[in-house]
Amino acid sequence: MSRTGTILRVDLTKRTTERDSTARYVKDFIGGVGIGARIFSEEVPPGTRCFDPENALMFDTGPLTGTFFGNKGNFSSKTPEQANHPYVHVGIGGQFPSEVKYAGYDHLIIKGKAETPSYLFINNDIVEIRDAKHLWGLDVHETQRKIKEELKDPDVQIACIGPAGENLVVYALILHEIQNTSSKHGLGAVMGSKNLKAIAVRGTKGLKIANPKEFMTLYDEFFDDITKGRGRLFAKMLHTEGISRQIAEGYQYCYGAELPETLPPSPMLDFVNEYRVRPIGCAFCPVQCAQLFSVPGIGNGGTMCVCYFGLLWQKGYDVSDLKLWWKRTMLVNKYGLDSLSIDMLFGWLIDLYKEGIITAADTDGIPMELGSDTAITALIEKLAKREGFGKLLAEGVGPAAEKIGKGSLQFADQYNNTFPYGIVEYAPDIGPVTPYRVVEVERVPGFADAYGNVPSYADIDGISPKEAAKIIDGWCCDASERVTGDREFWRTPKYSKNVSKFAIDKENEFLVNDVTGHCEVKSTYLEHYGMQFGPEHSAKWLTAATGSEYLPEKLYEVSNRIRTMIDAYNVLCARAIGEKLFIGKSIESLVSFPVAGRPTDPEELKKVQRDYCNARGYDPMTGVPTRERLEQLGLEYLAEKLDSVRGEKQPSTTLTGPGGLPQSP
């Protein structure tokens, strides 16, 4: 129940399809990225590179995907963004994930490479590999429009790539509709390497719920909370303005800041109120957290949370350049590029231009200057088409810096080739595990950033900023107490055993959502924002949906297994491929917000790193999962492979500037 029980396998080289059963994976991995990562680590040799035909591009749904509790899916594969091509999974919403379930499939596994540009059309039991030569070169909006016209079905759901994916740009994404993206880790380039322009799905089978009455009772509880209860402030904010004001202006209200008695004018909110058409979002979600904008002279489109981050970073444009921000957002979506990566690249080029390391002659006669419409437009278009100076950047900051030389890497705000959101600056607690972790969101959230919601929450409830901050303060204490038993833990940047406990708990909470198909935004992962639905609720939802009994302990067990499995597999990738890591400088604007309980003293951090490794069952010197822990988790197949590489050196690293990997204990 609520699972289809079927995995669809597609071989683009042989132009064949097969069906497999989900059932044998359910007990140990439940669904979603759990089953997906297990299949991937079994079937794709660690030495496989991301653009090899043998690499798999997978799409994974959970048992709650396609129900009122979930519409999240994950694309997964090896990434071109990171050295050593590790396994990654990247979430996506909209209607596409549910449509895959309604067509009768829990997972899609795509291998091989089509001889010519193609797209995959799944219509319930009918699966076709269709010609896409007429679609090659089109942007994502035109691609979806033409496929719907060709299939004579406006309700077909499509995930596709733009020119960036076709040209194997490492920052290429997969897009569905106008704003739903699998944006991180270059999976659009993996899709392009397979000559696969799009996956179009039409499903009319629906899903069955094992216990509909209990399921709806649980949903009523969830709905009431996010519309009338504790979660309503965050849900209302997302519905009306997204995280636009939090990112553009809210961080001035962060923990410890002196708060005004009344809110000052908000240019960001004025922009939202003038140009926002309506909220949009994923199927079944009552929040609808994305925004549809119509800006005269620039265009119509949609945007989600991460697209606002450039307004916080302010390396390419600042908060006064809201129309330029919108143009950037429109262009990256159209061409199929990750917005964070574009912001990173643009900021880097501006710094190089200021320092005289590059001149306008190096960027096709276009000066790289802050707030330049011409510069950012050229960057996006040339990168996506792999033309002009875009060729230099298409493989990432690291390779580009090697070619430029002149100390250019020390100006790059990045980890490997990607925006370092969630790993180096946010994750010194994992120490020697860092080289095997890609840039992931599933890290410890910074409680201080909850205070960025102060202006929005104050507006919604008609209260002062100080009153709003007091509410958030209580939620931070509640979250701290729930996990560690100490309400004040989050305020104290000193060593304690609770630091690693808190980190692991948050990692597992995030993975529970990736396994089940529920959105982490509406879970205790953001408990300090006001959300309160955690693994204990997910267990009840799963039980009602599937008819099999689940307990929170089971979800944590599965999450631990998945985290360890992915880390172990990525160790094998690093050993098999052996590429060096590129580490630029630390981003001050991202590291200035403390993470709950994490000490800043280097010696205390070493203790936290040791605690983390010991709790995970990893060697505290190498960050590699131990054989004992792998066997405890039923991952003997990885234990055997790891035995042959234990004791080898860590992956080599290019370190420049003040940034770098955390020290091992």
SELO-295200 format. One line per field, with one value per residue (C-alpha): y negated, x, z; residue number from 0. Coordinates in Angstrom, 2 decimals, padded with zeros to 5 digits, always signed. Each point is the difference from the previous one (the first is absolute). Layout:
<recs>
Y = c(Y:...) $
X = c(X:...) $
Z = c(Z:...) $
pos = c(NUM:...) $
</recs>
This chain:
<recs>
Y = c(+000.00:-003.51:+001.73:+001.14:+002.91:-000.56:-001.32:-001.01:+000.61:-001.71:+000.70:-002.85:+001.74:+003.18:-001.87:+002.55:-000.17:+002.45:+000.10:+001.06:+000.36:-002.55:+002.56:+001.49:-003.41:-001.23:+001.61:-001.54:-003.20:-000.84:-002.08:-003.23:-000.61:+003.00:+002.49:-002.21:-000.24:+003.74:+000.84:-002.58:+001.14:+003.61:-000.55:-002.94:+000.75:-002.74:-000.70:-000.94:-003.64:-002.13:-000.22:+003.70:+001.81:+002.53:-002.70:+000.09:-002.93:+000.95:-001.51:+001.12:-000.48:+000.90:+001.74:-003.39:-001.48:-000.49:-000.26:-003.06:+000.30:-000.07:-000.93:+000.14:+002.06:+000.13:+000.24:+001.80:+000.84:-000.73:-003.70:-001.84:-002.88:+001.82:+001.63:+003.79:-000.04:+001.06:+001.13:-002.82:-000.34:-003.23:-000.66:-001.30:-000.79:-001.18:+002.64:+002.13:+002.26:+000.88:+000.60:+002.61:+001.81:-000.25:+001.51:+003.03:-000.46:-000.56:-000.48:-000.70:+001.30:-001.38:+001.30:-000.12:-002.77:-000.58:-000.10:-003.26:-002.58:+001.71:-000.39:+002.62:+000.17:+002.05:+000.42:+002.47:+003.41:-001.39:-001.19:-001.54:-001.47:-002.79:-002.18:-003.39:-001.45:-002.71:-000.89:-000.20:-003.56:-001.17:-001.54:+001.80:-001.94:+000.62:+003.65:+000.64:-001.90:+001.90:+003.42:-000.71:-001.10:+003.07:+002.37:-001.96:+000.09:-003.17:+002.11:+001.95:-000.79:-000.68:-000.23:-001.27:-001.71:-003.21:-000.87:+000.16:+003.68:+000.77:-001.64:+001.91:-003.10:+001.24:-002.42:+001.22:+000.90:+001.95:-002.11:+000.81:-002.57:-003.54:+000.14:+003.57:+001.08:+002.63:-002.83:+001.11:+002.25:-000.24:+002.84:-001.87:+000.62:+003.72:+000.04:-001.79:+002.47:+002.70:-002.00:-000.12:-003.29:+000.73:+002.51:-000.43:+001.89:+000.52:+002.13:+000.81:+003.03:-001.90:+001.42:+001.94:-000.91:+002.90:-001.78:-003.06:-001.01:-000.05:-001.64:-002.89:-000.44:-000.39:-002.39:-002.14:-000.33:-001.04:-002.43:-001.61:-000.66:-001.70:-002.07:-000.82:+001.39:-000.44:+000.54:-002.65:-002.91:+001.73:+001.48:-003.37:-001.67:+002.58:-000.37:-003.78:-000.94:+003.18:-000.61:-003.16:-002.46:+002.40:+000.24:-003.56:-001.84:+002.34:+000.85:-003.40:+001.37:+003.04:+001.31:-002.59:-002.97:-003.08:+000.06:-003.10:-000.76:-000.12:+001.44:-002.29:-000.14:+003.14:-000.44:+003.80:+000.21:-002.96:+001.89:+003.14:-001.90:-001.83:+002.86:+003.25:+001.50:+002.81:+002.81:+003.29:+003.28:+003.78:+002.23:+000.35:-002.37:-002.52:-002.37:-000.73:-001.53:-001.09:-003.28:-000.86:-003.41:-002.21:-002.84:-002.27:-000.15:+003.12:+002.74:+002.47:+002.99:+001.73:+000.17:+001.99:-000.43:+000.49:-002.48:-002.80:+000.82:-002.38:-002.85:+001.16:+000.63:-003.28:+000.82:-000.65:-002.37:-001.38:-000.33:-003.20:+001.95:+001.95:-000.19:+001.26:+002.81:+000.90:-000.08:+002.31:+002.34:+000.06:+000.70:+002.77:+001.83:-000.45:+001.32:+002.66:-001.25:+000.01:-003.51:+000.40:+001.05:-003.00:-002.31:+001.70:-000.32:-003.61:-001.05:+001.78:-001.70:-003.40:+000.56:+001.12:-003.07:-002.32:+001.59:-000.31:+003.77:-000.17:-002.88:-000.61:+001.55:+003.34:-000.15:-000.80:-003.75:-000.16:-001.48:+002.13:-002.59:+000.07:-000.45:+000.18:+001.24:+000.55:+002.03:+002.39:+000.51:+000.82:+002.36:+002.02:+000.16:+000.72:+002.60:+001.83:+000.04:+000.70:-002.95:-002.64:-000.31:+002.41:+002.84:-000.78:+000.22:+002.98:+002.57:-002.03:-002.51:+002.41:+000.94:-003.61:-001.29:+002.45:-001.40:-003.65:+000.40:-003.20:+001.11:-000.19:+002.92:-001.91:-002.36:+002.78:+000.57:+003.68:+003.59:+001.98:-001.53:-000.89:-002.60:+001.21:-000.02:+002.61:+001.57:-001.73:-003.15:+001.71:+003.34:-000.14:+002.48:+002.95:-000.46:+002.79:+000.98:-003.29:+001.18:+002.63:-002.27:-002.01:-003.39:+001.09:-001.86:+002.79:-001.51:-001.75:-003.11:-003.25:-000.88:-003.65:-000.26:+000.63:-003.59:-001.05:+000.75:-002.71:-002.68:+002.41:+001.57:-003.45:-001.15:+003.12:-000.17:-003.78:+000.11:-001.74:+001.42:+000.68:+002.03:+001.98:+000.67:+001.26:+002.57:+001.22:+000.15:+002.36:+002.28:+000.17:+001.01:+002.61:+001.54:+000.00:+001.69:+002.63:+001.25:-000.57:-000.49:-003.44:-003.04:-002.30:+002.28:-001.90:-003.27:+001.37:+000.32:+002.33:+003.64:+002.61:+003.47:-001.56:-001.75:+003.20:+001.42:-003.04:+000.14:+003.65:-000.50:-002.78:+001.99:+002.89:-002.22:-001.27:+003.51:+001.22:-002.45:+001.08:+003.60:-000.57:-002.71:-002.70:-003.53:-000.84:-003.63:+001.19:+002.12:-000.30:-000.56:-003.61:+000.30:-003.34:-001.57:+001.39:+003.37:+003.02:+003.11:+002.41:+003.70:+000.95:-001.56:+001.43:+003.47:-000.39:-001.34:+002.93:+002.51:-001.39:-000.30:+003.37:+002.27:+001.04:-001.15:-002.51:-001.45:-003.08:+002.25:+001.83:-003.25:-001.05:+003.44:-000.24:-003.57:+001.09:+002.86:-002.31:-002.64:+002.63:+001.75:-003.21:-001.05:+003.44:+000.03:-003.47:+001.04:+002.70:-002.60:-002.19:+002.93:+001.27:-003.36:-001.95:-003.56:-002.92:-002.30:-003.74:-002.05:-003.77:-002.53:-000.04:-002.07:-002.45:-000.77:+003.68:+000.79:-002.94:+001.77:+002.53:+003.54:+001.35:+000.92:+000.29:-001.25:-002.31:+000.95:+002.31:+002.37:+000.36:+000.61:+002.90:+001.61:-000.54:+001.61:+003.01:+000.31:-000.22:+002.74:+002.27:-000.44:+000.73:+002.98:-001.57:+000.05:-003.38:-000.39:+000.81:-000.61:+003.43:+002.19:+002.97:+003.58:+000.62:-002.80:+001.01:+003.56:-001.20:-001.89:+002.88:-001.62:+002.87:-000.52:-003.41:+001.31:+002.46:-002.73:-002.42:+002.56:-000.25:-003.77:-000.52:-001.79:-001.85:-003.74:-002.54:-001.54:-002.68:-003.55:-003.38:-002.46:-003.75:-003.05:+000.26:+002.79:+003.71:+003.33:+000.36:+001.66:+003.65:+000.84) $
X = c(+000.00:+001.15:+002.89:-000.33:+002.40:+001.75:+003.38:+000.28:+003.40:+000.87:+003.12:+000.39:+002.82:-001.95:-003.35:-001.52:-002.13:-000.44:-001.97:+001.28:-001.60:+000.38:-000.93:+003.43:+001.38:-002.88:+000.88:+003.47:-000.40:-003.77:+000.05:+001.17:+003.74:+000.37:-000.87:+001.54:+003.38:+000.05:-000.60:+002.51:+002.78:-000.56:-000.18:+002.28:+003.71:+001.72:+002.50:-002.79:+000.13:-003.10:-000.15:+000.71:-002.96:+000.26:-000.92:-003.63:-002.39:-002.72:-003.25:-001.19:-003.36:-001.05:-003.11:-001.55:+000.69:-003.29:-002.00:-001.15:+003.16:+002.53:+000.93:+003.76:+002.20:+003.77:+002.17:+003.23:+003.22:+003.72:+000.75:+002.31:+000.27:+002.13:+003.40:-000.20:-003.57:-001.81:-003.61:-002.49:-003.76:-001.86:-003.64:-002.69:-003.69:-002.90:-002.32:+002.70:+000.81:-003.67:-000.54:+002.79:-001.80:-003.37:+001.57:+000.89:+003.64:+001.87:+003.38:+001.42:+003.49:+001.45:+003.30:+001.86:+000.06:-002.43:+001.60:-001.79:-001.87:-003.02:-002.68:-001.69:-003.79:-001.69:-003.75:-000.99:+001.17:+001.14:+003.62:+001.51:+003.40:-000.89:+002.01:+000.98:+002.21:-002.62:+000.20:+003.79:+001.09:-003.35:-000.35:-001.95:-003.22:-000.10:+000.93:-002.95:-002.41:+001.01:-000.17:-003.50:-001.07:+001.59:-001.69:-003.27:-000.25:+000.34:+000.03:+003.16:+002.68:+003.52:+003.47:+002.54:+003.32:+000.90:+003.04:+002.26:-000.76:+000.44:+003.42:+001.08:+000.46:+000.73:-002.56:-002.90:-003.26:-003.17:-003.17:-003.71:-002.69:+001.37:+001.69:+000.35:+003.60:+002.53:+002.45:+003.17:+002.81:-000.28:-002.45:-001.27:+003.43:-000.26:-003.36:+001.54:+002.88:-002.57:-001.52:-003.16:-001.84:-003.05:-002.06:-003.72:-002.44:-003.76:-001.47:-003.64:+000.23:-000.12:+001.03:-001.72:+000.24:-000.10:-001.98:-001.71:-001.93:+003.09:+002.00:-002.46:-000.16:+003.77:-000.12:-002.62:+002.40:+002.80:-002.20:-001.39:+003.49:+001.37:-003.16:-001.02:+002.63:+003.68:+001.08:-002.30:+002.49:+002.62:-002.61:-001.70:+003.35:+000.89:-003.42:+000.12:+003.64:+002.08:+003.31:+000.53:+000.03:+001.85:+002.87:+000.02:-000.52:-000.68:+003.53:+000.40:-002.38:+002.14:+000.51:+001.70:-000.82:-001.66:-003.58:-002.04:-003.33:-001.71:+000.88:+001.70:-001.17:+000.75:+001.12:-000.14:-003.58:-000.93:+001.46:-001.92:-003.25:+000.39:+001.09:-001.16:-002.98:-000.80:+001.58:+000.72:+001.40:-000.08:-002.99:-002.19:+002.10:-002.15:+002.93:+000.87:+003.37:+001.22:-000.92:-001.16:+001.30:-000.78:+002.50:-000.60:+002.94:+001.57:-002.61:-002.18:+001.23:+000.23:+002.55:+000.66:+002.02:+003.60:-000.34:-000.08:+003.42:+001.87:-001.72:+001.69:+003.37:+000.05:+003.15:-001.51:-002.84:-001.50:-003.47:-000.61:+000.33:-003.25:-000.86:+003.46:-000.48:-003.26:+001.64:+002.73:-002.64:-001.95:+003.12:+001.44:-003.32:-000.42:+003.46:+000.00:+002.71:+000.35:-000.48:+002.45:+002.74:-000.64:+000.22:+003.25:+001.50:-001.08:+001.40:+003.27:+000.37:-000.73:+002.74:+002.47:-000.85:+000.50:+003.37:+001.19:+000.34:-002.36:-001.01:-003.02:+002.01:-000.16:-003.80:-000.79:+000.31:-002.48:+001.23:-000.97:-001.49:-002.38:-003.62:+000.74:-002.98:+002.21:+002.55:-002.36:-002.10:+003.12:+001.26:-003.23:-000.46:+003.62:+000.35:-003.19:+001.02:+003.66:+001.03:+002.71:+001.21:-002.79:+002.21:+002.58:-002.60:-002.01:+001.98:-000.09:+001.97:+002.81:+001.02:-000.50:+002.26:+002.71:-000.06:-000.11:+002.66:+001.26:-001.39:-003.56:-001.28:+000.54:-002.80:-002.50:-002.79:-000.52:+000.53:+001.25:-002.04:-003.08:-001.47:+001.05:-003.50:-000.12:+003.45:+003.30:-001.22:-003.05:+001.57:+003.30:-001.50:+000.49:+003.76:+001.63:-003.37:-000.04:+001.89:-002.67:-002.99:-001.39:-001.57:-003.22:-002.87:-000.50:+002.33:-000.60:-002.13:+001.18:-002.52:+001.01:-001.45:-003.51:+000.13:+000.07:-003.73:-000.60:-001.34:-002.34:-001.34:-000.48:-001.99:-002.17:-000.99:+000.05:+002.58:+003.32:+003.33:+000.96:-003.16:+000.63:+003.58:-001.23:-002.24:+002.90:+002.26:-002.45:-000.06:+003.80:-000.06:-002.70:+002.01:+003.17:-001.79:-001.70:+003.27:+002.47:-002.08:+001.58:-002.10:+003.00:+002.36:-000.48:+001.20:+003.31:+002.87:+001.99:+000.96:-002.45:-001.05:-003.28:+001.60:+000.54:-003.30:-001.83:+001.83:-000.85:-003.61:-000.48:+001.70:-002.34:-003.08:+000.83:+000.55:-003.31:-001.73:+002.07:-000.93:-003.72:-000.65:-001.05:+001.40:+002.64:-001.21:-003.14:+001.85:+001.97:+003.11:-001.21:-001.38:+001.54:-002.17:-003.12:-000.47:-000.56:-000.60:+002.88:+000.77:-002.62:-002.65:+001.53:-000.18:-003.75:-000.54:+001.92:-001.93:-003.35:+001.12:+001.73:-001.78:+003.35:+000.85:+002.82:+001.57:+002.25:+002.89:-000.31:+000.23:+003.12:+001.53:-000.63:+001.34:+003.21:+000.35:-000.45:+002.42:+002.67:-000.64:+000.39:+003.14:+001.58:-000.79:+001.44:+003.21:+000.28:-000.59:+002.78:+002.42:-000.89:+000.16:+002.45:-000.60:+001.08:-002.42:-000.05:-000.62:-000.31:-000.44:-002.66:-003.10:-000.28:-003.66:-000.84:+002.12:-001.04:-003.15:+000.85:-001.34:-001.72:+002.50:+003.01:+003.24:+002.31:+003.20:+002.09:+000.96:-003.62:-001.01:+002.44:-001.87:-003.30:+001.44:+001.13:-003.42:-001.72:+002.15:-000.36:-003.78:-000.27:+002.34:+002.74:+003.75:+000.70:+003.31:-001.14:-003.75:-000.56:-002.86:+001.33:-000.62:-001.79:-002.51:-000.58:-000.72:-002.33:-001.99:-000.13:+002.42:+002.48:+000.37:+001.54:+002.12:+001.69:+000.79:+001.26:+002.38:+002.10:+000.49:+000.25:+003.17:+000.36:+000.62:-002.80:-000.86:+002.53:-001.18:+000.82:-000.27:+000.23:-000.86:-001.37:-002.45:+000.68:-001.01:-000.58:+002.87:-000.20:+000.00) $
Z = c(+000.00:-001.01:-001.77:-003.59:+000.60:-003.33:-001.14:-003.65:-001.62:-003.27:-002.10:-002.48:-001.88:-000.65:-000.09:+002.36:+003.14:+002.88:+003.22:+003.39:+003.43:+002.79:+002.65:+000.73:+001.05:+002.15:+003.34:+000.32:-002.04:-000.04:-003.19:-001.62:+000.13:+002.31:-002.71:-002.68:+001.72:+000.70:-003.66:-001.18:+002.33:-001.05:-003.74:-000.87:+000.56:+002.07:-002.78:-002.40:-001.04:-000.20:-003.81:-000.59:-001.58:+002.83:+002.50:+001.07:+000.19:+002.47:+001.18:+003.42:+001.70:+003.55:+001.31:+000.89:-003.45:-001.79:+003.23:+001.96:+002.09:-002.78:-003.51:+000.27:-002.28:-000.46:-003.08:+000.81:-001.80:+000.05:-000.10:-002.42:+002.49:+002.53:-000.22:-000.06:-001.34:+003.17:+000.23:+000.66:+000.32:-000.68:+000.84:-002.34:+000.46:-002.15:-001.48:-001.65:+002.99:+000.58:-003.71:+000.00:+002.82:-001.77:-003.11:+002.12:+001.02:+003.25:-001.70:-003.46:-000.85:-003.24:-001.34:-003.29:-002.58:-002.85:-003.44:-000.82:+002.12:+001.53:+002.63:+002.14:-000.04:+002.72:-000.37:+002.73:-001.32:-003.37:-000.03:-003.13:-000.89:-002.43:-002.35:+001.45:-002.74:-000.55:+003.71:+000.30:+000.60:+001.36:+003.44:+002.69:-000.53:-003.75:+000.51:+002.29:-002.24:-003.13:+001.69:+001.31:-003.48:-001.56:+002.45:-000.22:+003.78:+002.12:+003.17:-000.78:+002.59:-001.25:+001.52:-002.51:-000.62:-001.81:-002.12:+003.08:+000.50:-003.68:+000.09:+003.12:+002.14:+003.52:+001.46:-002.15:+001.73:-000.76:-000.05:+000.20:-000.81:+000.58:+003.41:+001.27:-000.32:+000.91:+000.09:+001.76:-001.15:-003.78:-000.61:-003.06:-001.53:+000.85:-001.78:-002.98:-000.13:-000.66:-002.89:+002.08:-000.40:+002.12:+001.96:-000.69:+002.21:-000.05:+002.76:+000.63:+002.30:+003.29:+003.37:+002.76:+003.67:+002.44:+002.71:-001.55:+003.13:+002.23:-002.77:-000.30:+003.78:+000.04:-002.94:+001.73:+002.95:-002.35:-001.95:+003.13:+001.36:-003.09:-000.52:+003.57:+002.37:+000.75:-003.59:-001.43:+000.18:-002.14:-002.33:-000.44:-000.66:-002.65:-001.61:-000.24:-000.53:+000.10:+001.71:-002.06:+002.92:+002.29:-002.46:-001.34:+003.29:+002.91:+001.07:+001.60:+002.65:+000.78:+003.52:+002.18:-002.21:+001.46:-001.22:-000.96:+001.63:-003.37:-003.40:-002.53:-003.64:-002.03:-003.64:-000.44:+001.18:-002.19:-002.98:+000.92:+000.45:-003.32:-002.25:+001.59:-001.82:+002.40:+002.02:-001.76:+001.20:+000.13:-000.49:+003.12:+002.10:+001.89:+000.42:-003.67:+000.86:-003.45:-001.65:-003.49:-001.04:-002.98:-000.42:-003.01:-002.35:+001.46:-000.05:+001.85:+001.98:+003.32:+002.76:+003.15:+003.17:-001.15:-002.86:+002.58:+001.42:-002.29:+001.84:+003.21:-001.57:-001.98:-001.95:-003.44:+000.84:+003.18:+001.48:-001.95:-003.26:+000.31:-003.69:-000.88:+002.51:-001.75:-003.44:+001.29:+001.40:-003.26:-002.06:+002.18:-000.02:-003.74:-000.87:+002.74:+002.37:+003.77:+001.43:+002.89:-002.40:-002.23:+003.01:+001.01:-003.48:-000.46:+003.38:-000.79:-003.38:+001.55:+002.60:-002.68:-002.07:+003.01:+000.76:-003.58:-000.38:-002.96:-002.26:-002.21:-002.85:+001.86:+000.19:-003.63:+000.48:+002.87:+003.31:+002.99:+002.34:+002.95:-001.07:-003.73:-001.99:-003.05:+001.95:+001.75:-003.14:-002.01:+002.70:+000.05:-003.75:-000.90:+002.74:-001.00:-003.66:+000.82:-002.12:+000.43:+003.59:+000.96:-001.29:+002.69:+002.78:-001.22:+002.00:+003.20:+002.04:+000.90:-003.56:-001.14:+002.80:-001.00:-003.53:+001.10:+002.69:+001.66:+003.37:-001.32:+002.10:+003.25:-001.04:-000.66:+002.53:-000.64:+001.02:-002.96:-002.83:+001.95:+002.31:+003.50:+001.46:+002.70:+000.13:+000.82:+001.70:+001.46:+000.88:+001.88:+002.46:-002.40:-000.41:-002.05:-001.53:-001.94:-003.12:-000.61:+000.52:-002.84:+000.64:+001.67:+001.56:+002.53:+002.53:+003.30:-000.53:+001.54:+002.68:-000.22:-003.50:+001.35:+001.17:-003.63:+000.16:+002.61:-002.39:-001.78:+003.20:+001.56:-003.04:-000.12:+003.69:+000.36:+002.77:+000.62:-001.22:+003.62:+000.58:-003.19:+001.07:+003.37:-001.74:-002.13:+003.05:+001.66:-003.04:-000.07:+003.66:-000.66:-002.82:+002.08:+002.90:-002.17:-001.43:+002.85:+003.15:+000.43:-000.93:-000.02:-001.95:-003.26:+001.53:+001.28:-002.53:+002.25:-000.24:+001.21:-001.11:-001.10:-002.99:-001.98:+001.26:-001.31:-003.34:-000.57:+001.05:-002.56:-002.75:+000.71:+000.09:-003.45:-001.35:+001.45:-002.32:-002.99:+000.75:+000.46:-002.60:+002.50:-000.35:+002.62:+000.05:+001.80:+002.57:+003.23:-002.09:+000.16:+003.52:+000.94:-002.71:+001.67:-001.72:+002.24:-002.10:+000.45:-000.40:+002.61:-002.26:-003.18:+001.56:+000.57:-003.51:-001.50:+002.07:-001.15:-003.62:-000.45:+002.48:+001.51:+003.50:+000.29:+003.13:+000.24:+001.03:-003.32:-001.94:+001.90:-000.58:-003.74:-000.12:+001.75:-002.48:-002.99:+001.28:+000.66:-003.32:-002.00:+001.90:-000.48:-003.71:-000.46:+001.78:-002.67:-002.73:+001.40:+000.16:-003.47:-001.80:+002.17:-001.20:+002.16:+001.78:-000.63:+003.12:-000.26:+002.77:+002.70:-000.66:+002.86:-000.69:+000.40:+003.04:+002.16:+001.21:+002.72:-000.09:+003.09:+002.70:-002.28:+001.58:-001.89:+001.83:-002.27:+002.81:+001.08:-003.61:-000.16:+002.89:-001.83:-003.14:+002.02:+001.64:-003.37:-001.55:+003.02:+000.10:-003.73:+000.28:-002.14:+000.55:+001.72:-001.84:-003.55:+000.03:-001.57:+001.32:+001.95:-001.05:+003.30:-000.62:-003.62:+001.08:+002.76:-002.63:-002.47:-002.44:-000.29:-003.75:+000.67:+002.88:-002.35:-002.51:+002.65:+001.49:-003.15:+000.36:+003.76:+001.00:-003.29:+000.06:+000.06:-003.40:-000.93:+000.53:-001.48:+002.89:-000.46:+002.06:+003.54:-000.90:+000.09:+001.39:+003.73:+001.79:+000.97:+003.71) $
pos = c(0:1:2:3:4:5:6:7:8:9:10:11:12:13:14:15:16:17:18:19:20:21:22:23:24:25:26:27:28:29:30:31:32:33:34:35:36:37:38:39:40:41:42:43:44:45:46:47:48:49:50:51:52:53:54:55:56:57:58:59:60:61:62:63:64:65:66:67:68:69:70:71:72:73:74:75:76:77:78:79:80:81:82:83:84:85:86:87:88:89:90:91:92:93:94:95:96:97:98:99:100:101:102:103:104:105:106:107:108:109:110:111:112:113:114:115:116:117:118:119:120:121:122:123:124:125:126:127:128:129:130:131:132:133:134:135:136:137:138:139:140:141:142:143:144:145:146:147:148:149:150:151:152:153:154:155:156:157:158:159:160:161:162:163:164:165:166:167:168:169:170:171:172:173:174:175:176:177:178:179:180:181:182:183:184:185:186:187:188:189:190:191:192:193:194:195:196:197:198:199:200:201:202:203:204:205:206:207:208:209:210:211:212:213:214:215:216:217:218:219:220:221:222:223:224:225:226:227:228:229:230:231:232:233:234:235:236:237:238:239:240:241:242:243:244:245:246:247:248:249:250:251:252:253:254:255:256:257:258:259:260:261:262:263:264:265:266:267:268:269:270:271:272:273:274:275:276:277:278:279:280:281:282:283:284:285:286:287:288:289:290:291:292:293:294:295:296:297:298:299:300:301:302:303:304:305:306:307:308:309:310:311:312:313:314:315:316:317:318:319:320:321:322:323:324:325:326:327:328:329:330:331:332:333:334:335:336:337:338:339:340:341:342:343:344:345:346:347:348:349:350:351:352:353:354:355:356:357:358:359:360:361:362:363:364:365:366:367:368:369:370:371:372:373:374:375:376:377:378:379:380:381:382:383:384:385:386:387:388:389:390:391:392:393:394:395:396:397:398:399:400:401:402:403:404:405:406:407:408:409:410:411:412:413:414:415:416:417:418:419:420:421:422:423:424:425:426:427:428:429:430:431:432:433:434:435:436:437:438:439:440:441:442:443:444:445:446:447:448:449:450:451:452:453:454:455:456:457:458:459:460:461:462:463:464:465:466:467:468:469:470:471:472:473:474:475:476:477:478:479:480:481:482:483:484:485:486:487:488:489:490:491:492:493:494:495:496:497:498:499:500:501:502:503:504:505:506:507:508:509:510:511:512:513:514:515:516:517:518:519:520:521:522:523:524:525:526:527:528:529:530:531:532:533:534:535:536:537:538:539:540:541:542:543:544:545:546:547:548:549:550:551:552:553:554:555:556:557:558:559:560:561:562:563:564:565:566:567:568:569:570:571:572:573:574:575:576:577:578:579:580:581:582:583:584:585:586:587:588:589:590:591:592:593:594:595:596:597:598:599:600:601:602:603:604:605:606:607:608:609:610:611:612:613:614:615:616:617:618:619:620:621:622:623:624:625:626:627:628:629:630:631:632:633:634:635:636:637:638:639:640:641:642:643:644:645:646:647:648:649:650:651:652:653:654:655:656:657:658:659:660:661:662:663:664) $
</recs>
